[in-house]
Amino acid sequence: MRTEILEKIKEKYGSRATDSSFECGLYSRDLGPVPGLLVNPLFNTTPDLVVRPSHAEEVAEILRTAYGSGIPVTPRAGASTVYFDSVPIKGGIVMDVNLLRGIVELDEEGMTVKVRSATTWSELEGYLNRKGLACKSYPSSAPAATVGGWLCMMGYGLGSLKYGSMLSQIKSIEVVLPAGEIRTLTSETEPSLDWFAGSEGTLGVVTEVEIEVRRLTAMEHFMLLLADESELLNVMQAFMNASVTPYNLHFADQHCLRAMDKLGFGLEGVDSGCTLGIDYEGTKEELEQARKTVEAITSENEKVTRLEDEVAELEWDGRFKALKLKRGGPGVLGAEVWLPVKELAGYLAEVQTMGPKYHVDLFSYGHVVTPEYITVMTTFYADETRTIPYIINLSLVKKIQDVGYRHGGCPYGVGLWNTPYLNRIYESARLAELRKRKQQLDPKGLMNPGKVYRPPFLMQPLTYGLGMDVMAGVQKLVGRGGSR
Ligand SMILES: Cc1cc2nc3c(=O)[nH]c(=O)nc-3n(C[C@H](O)[C@H](O)[C@H](O)COP(=O)(O)OP(=O)(O)OC[C@H]3O[C@@H](n4cnc5c(N)ncnc54)[C@H](O)[C@@H]3O)c2cc1C
C-alpha cells in the first residue's frame, strides 16, 4: 500500500520526484555531520521519496495523500540547520520546498512584502534594496536560509536587537496543515500564526509569508578592541543602554580571533584581546548620534581601542562567512547557547577554563538578539573522518550546553539532537502547550516526526546525560582525542 502510494506520487510529479537511493541519500544529512555508527542503528534518515511541489495546491495534495496513508513528511528548505531539523528520522517523504520561491506582492504603502516561503533572505534583501527598502532582520545564513525556514526556527539574527524577532514582524502566513487544508493565518486566527514560529516543520508546511519591511537607510560600522573579555559585558551594556539602538551588536573572543589569525583572516591592528562590533542603520541624525555614542563610550574607557573604520566595514561585509573558521578543521563541532546577556562574562570565563581540561581550543562568538539575550556559538575543531574520537568529541557539545545552563542559558533550536534538553529549553507548562498544539493539528504525528516534542527512547535526559558525561571523562583522560 505504502509503496503504491509513493509510486503514484512519483509518477505524478515526474522529474520533480525521486526515489533514487543516491539522490535520497543526499537528503539524509544536514550541515552537522554525525557518524552513521550513531545514527543508523536508531533512525531511518534516508527518505523513501523526495518530492518538489511548486505551489500550495501541490503541497496540499501531497500532504493529503501522505496523511491518508500514514506516511511521514519532513519539510526541507535551505537545510542550513545542524540538529537534523530537516532530516527525516522515520523515512517517508522529504518535501523539498525550494520551488516555492519568489516575491508575490510588495505593498509599499503598508510597508509589507508577501513572499513564497523558500525565497532566501539574500534574494529578498536584494529585491527590496532595488526598491529602496530592506528587511528588518535576517539570519547570518541569509544566502542559503529561506524566509519560511527561519520562521520555523526561532527567527533571531542580524537586526533582531533593533527590530525584534521575525515573528513580531509577520502580518500573515499561508500554510498547509498536515491533513492538506490550506489556511491563511494571522495573530487573530485559530490556530494563530505564532504557532508556526519555531515549529520546525512539525505542524504543517508554510507556503507564503507576509512580512514588514523598512526604508533602506545608510549604515555605519564600528569595531572595538578590548584587552580581554572581563570588560566586554560592561561595554556591550553601555551600547544597549544608549539612546540609539544598534542594528547589530556582536563579539568574538580572543580564542576565536587567534584561530582566525592563524587561518590568515586576522583583523588589521589586532594581535590579542577580543572584539565588539557595533553596526548602526538609520537616518542621518540617528547615525550622527550613534557616532557620538561610540566616541563617548570609547573615550571614557581606557581599556577599549577603536579600530579603523575599514576593519569594521570588512567585518560587516564578511557577516555571512562565520563558517570560514571551519577551514582550520577538517570540521568543527559546537553548541549554540541562548544566554542571558548579563551572564556572558561568567559563561566565557567558565568555557575558557573548560577548554584545557578537555584538550580542545574553544572559540566563542555571538550576537545580541534582544535586550536580554545573546546567542553564543562556542565551537572547536573535530575530525569527522575519525569516527570514534569524533563521537567522543560530541560529548563536549553537552559540556558546553551545561556551562550555558549553569548561566541561565539553553540550546537555541531543538530538532532531534537537542531533544534531551527540552526541559531546559521550555518550562513544563509551555512544553505541555506545544504538545497540545501538535496533537490538535497532527494527531497522527506524521509531520517531521521525532523532532521538537520528546526525546527518542535512547536520548532521555538521564541516560543521554550519563552517556555523554562518561564520554567526556574519556576525552579528559585520552588527551587530545580526535580534536586538534
Ligand atoms: C553560518 C550560519 C549562520 C546562521 N545564522 C543564523 C542566525 O543568525 N539565526 C538563526 O536563527 N539561525 C541561524 N543559522 C541556522 C539556520 O541557517 C537558520 O535557522 C535558517 O533560517 C534555517 O532556514 P532553512 O531554509 O535552511 O531551513 P531548513 O534547515 O531547511 O529547515 C529548518 C526547519 O524548518 C522546517 N521548514 C523549513 N521550511 C519550511 C516550510 N516552508 N514549512 C514548514 N517547515 C519548514 C524544516 O522541516 C526544519 O525543521 C545559521 C546557520 C549557519 C550555517
The ligand as an SDF file (V2000), in Angstrom:
LIG
                    3D

 53 58  0  0  0  0  0  0  0  0999 V2000
   26.7100   30.1980    9.0370 C   0  0  0  0  0  0  0  0  0  0  0  0
   25.3430   30.0470    9.6490 C   0  0  0  0  0  0  0  0  0  0  0  0
   24.7500   31.1400   10.2470 C   0  0  0  0  0  0  0  0  0  0  0  0
   23.4750   31.0260   10.8400 C   0  0  0  0  0  0  0  0  0  0  0  0
   22.9130   32.1240   11.4040 N   0  0  0  0  0  0  0  0  0  0  0  0
   21.6960   32.0260   11.9840 C   0  0  0  0  0  0  0  0  0  0  0  0
   21.0830   33.1600   12.5970 C   0  0  0  0  0  0  0  0  0  0  0  0
   21.6190   34.2740   12.5590 O   0  0  0  0  0  0  0  0  0  0  0  0
   19.8930   32.9820   13.2010 N   0  0  0  0  0  0  0  0  0  0  0  0
   19.2540   31.7690   13.2250 C   0  0  0  0  0  0  0  0  0  0  0  0
   18.1520   31.6620   13.7680 O   0  0  0  0  0  0  0  0  0  0  0  0
   19.7930   30.6860   12.6490 N   0  0  0  0  0  0  0  0  0  0  0  0
   20.9800   30.7860   12.0130 C   0  0  0  0  0  0  0  0  0  0  0  0
   21.5250   29.6910   11.4030 N   0  0  0  0  0  0  0  0  0  0  0  0
   20.7480   28.4270   11.3590 C   0  0  0  0  0  0  0  0  0  0  0  0
   19.8440   28.3330   10.0790 C   0  0  0  0  0  0  0  0  0  0  0  0
   20.5970   28.7850    8.9710 O   0  0  0  0  0  0  0  0  0  0  0  0
   18.5670   29.1560   10.1930 C   0  0  0  0  0  0  0  0  0  0  0  0
   17.7640   28.7290   11.2500 O   0  0  0  0  0  0  0  0  0  0  0  0
   17.7530   29.1670    8.8870 C   0  0  0  0  0  0  0  0  0  0  0  0
   16.7890   30.1590    8.9700 O   0  0  0  0  0  0  0  0  0  0  0  0
   17.0870   27.8610    8.5280 C   0  0  0  0  0  0  0  0  0  0  0  0
   16.4500   28.0530    7.2710 O   0  0  0  0  0  0  0  0  0  0  0  0
   16.4940   26.9560    6.1320 P   0  0  0  0  0  0  0  0  0  0  0  0
   15.7820   27.4760    4.9570 O   0  0  0  0  0  0  0  0  0  0  0  0
   17.8800   26.4930    5.9000 O   0  0  0  0  0  0  0  0  0  0  0  0
   15.6290   25.8160    6.8180 O   0  0  0  0  0  0  0  0  0  0  0  0
   15.8900   24.2360    6.9130 P   0  0  0  0  0  0  0  0  0  0  0  0
   17.1750   23.9890    7.5850 O   0  0  0  0  0  0  0  0  0  0  0  0
   15.6610   23.6010    5.6080 O   0  0  0  0  0  0  0  0  0  0  0  0
   14.6900   23.8380    7.8800 O   0  0  0  0  0  0  0  0  0  0  0  0
   14.6570   24.2560    9.2020 C   0  0  0  0  0  0  0  0  0  0  0  0
   13.4070   23.6690    9.8780 C   0  0  0  0  0  0  0  0  0  0  0  0
   12.2480   24.2900    9.3580 O   0  0  0  0  0  0  0  0  0  0  0  0
   11.4120   23.3580    8.6660 C   0  0  0  0  0  0  0  0  0  0  0  0
   10.9770   24.0500    7.4540 N   0  0  0  0  0  0  0  0  0  0  0  0
   11.7490   24.6540    6.5100 C   0  0  0  0  0  0  0  0  0  0  0  0
   10.9670   25.2580    5.6080 N   0  0  0  0  0  0  0  0  0  0  0  0
    9.6960   25.0240    5.9670 C   0  0  0  0  0  0  0  0  0  0  0  0
    8.4330   25.3880    5.4320 C   0  0  0  0  0  0  0  0  0  0  0  0
    8.3230   26.1170    4.3300 N   0  0  0  0  0  0  0  0  0  0  0  0
    7.3160   24.9810    6.0800 N   0  0  0  0  0  0  0  0  0  0  0  0
    7.4020   24.2410    7.2110 C   0  0  0  0  0  0  0  0  0  0  0  0
    8.5580   23.8660    7.7590 N   0  0  0  0  0  0  0  0  0  0  0  0
    9.6980   24.2560    7.1410 C   0  0  0  0  0  0  0  0  0  0  0  0
   12.2450   22.1130    8.4450 C   0  0  0  0  0  0  0  0  0  0  0  0
   11.4700   20.9310    8.4890 O   0  0  0  0  0  0  0  0  0  0  0  0
   13.2240   22.1850    9.6190 C   0  0  0  0  0  0  0  0  0  0  0  0
   12.6390   21.6250   10.7590 O   0  0  0  0  0  0  0  0  0  0  0  0
   22.7920   29.7720   10.8190 C   0  0  0  0  0  0  0  0  0  0  0  0
   23.3950   28.6780   10.2010 C   0  0  0  0  0  0  0  0  0  0  0  0
   24.6540   28.8070    9.6230 C   0  0  0  0  0  0  0  0  0  0  0  0
   25.2480   27.6220    8.9600 C   0  0  0  0  0  0  0  0  0  0  0  0
  1  2  1  0
  2  3  1  0
  2 52  2  0
  3  4  2  0
  4  5  1  0
  4 50  1  0
  5  6  2  0
  6  7  1  0
  6 13  1  0
  7  8  2  0
  7  9  1  0
  9 10  1  0
 10 11  2  0
 10 12  1  0
 12 13  2  0
 13 14  1  0
 14 15  1  0
 14 50  1  0
 15 16  1  0
 16 17  1  0
 16 18  1  0
 18 19  1  0
 18 20  1  0
 20 21  1  0
 20 22  1  0
 22 23  1  0
 23 24  1  0
 24 25  2  0
 24 26  1  0
 24 27  1  0
 27 28  1  0
 28 29  2  0
 28 30  1  0
 28 31  1  0
 31 32  1  0
 32 33  1  0
 33 34  1  0
 33 48  1  0
 34 35  1  0
 35 36  1  0
 35 46  1  0
 36 37  1  0
 36 45  1  0
 37 38  2  0
 38 39  1  0
 39 40  1  0
 39 45  2  0
 40 41  1  0
 40 42  2  0
 42 43  1  0
 43 44  2  0
 44 45  1  0
 46 47  1  0
 46 48  1  0
 48 49  1  0
 50 51  2  0
 51 52  1  0
 52 53  1  0
M  END
$$$$
